[in-house]
Amino acid sequence: MLFFTLIGLGVGYGIFYTTKPFYTSSMTLMLADIRNEFVEEQLSKLGQMVSDGNFEAVADRLDISTEAAKQIKDMQFSNLDQDRISEDSILTGSPFRIELSLYNSSVFNSMEPAIVSYLENNRYFLKQKSIRQRKVQDLIAKLNEEISSIDSVKSAAVTPRGPVNGFVYGAPLDPTTLYRESIKMFEERVKLEAELEQLDNIQVVSGFLPRSKPSGPDLLKHLLIGGGVSLLIGVVAAVWLDNKKQK
């Protein structure tokens, strides 16, 4: 049993020594009003290409070099709010996390914008963004017309022309109300302009953290597995030899 255990520890250490070290880090992203399963499908296709070793396609999708694509070991995707909704509900606009394992820690810097661009440039996502952008721009243009119109009326109310002060075309005007309405519209325009700057379908909440020390392989894990399996084999062999001796 001791002999088998020592052999298993040696095999475990040998596998650890020959296994290429890798670095694991995660990135949290926030979705717009888009179903999370659409993003999951996009990332699943990317992960499948990595599993198949089709690094040329991965490099083309992410717009990175083939050498950088070859540094990808694994990619995992998870919804952060998956357990907060009922089974028959559709998860929409929920934050999600991408966990990436790379053989080269320095590649994390280029992978973050590459993955975001890959998701953002999806044809469906781009169309939805264009629709929202056009809607907001139309509202801003309408508000600009209304603000310009109110400014003209304010000027006429402050410096009225005609025999009756405070009246324009026979209608009484309150300059205070006009100023209040103008400020309200201006605040609404500021909100829409801020919304226009945040129309991206994918926004990074926290990016990848470059790792200075490898996340794996784990020496202790390899030794425990190698030693444990070999010990089990040793026990089986010892029982077999003992039964053979008794017979």
ABEGO torsion letter per residue (X at the ends): XAAAAAAAAAAAAAAAAABBBBBBBBBBBBBBBBBAAAAAAAAAAAAAAAAAGBAAAAAAAAGBBAAAAAABABBBBBBAAAAABBAABBBBGBBBBBBBBBABAAAAAAAAAAAAAAAAABAAAAAAAAAAAAAAAAAAAAAAAAAAAAAAAAAAAABBBEABBGBBGGBBBBAAAAAAAAAAAAAAAAAAAAAAAAABABBBABBBBBBABBAOBBAAAAAAAAAAAAAAAAAAAAAAAAAAAAX
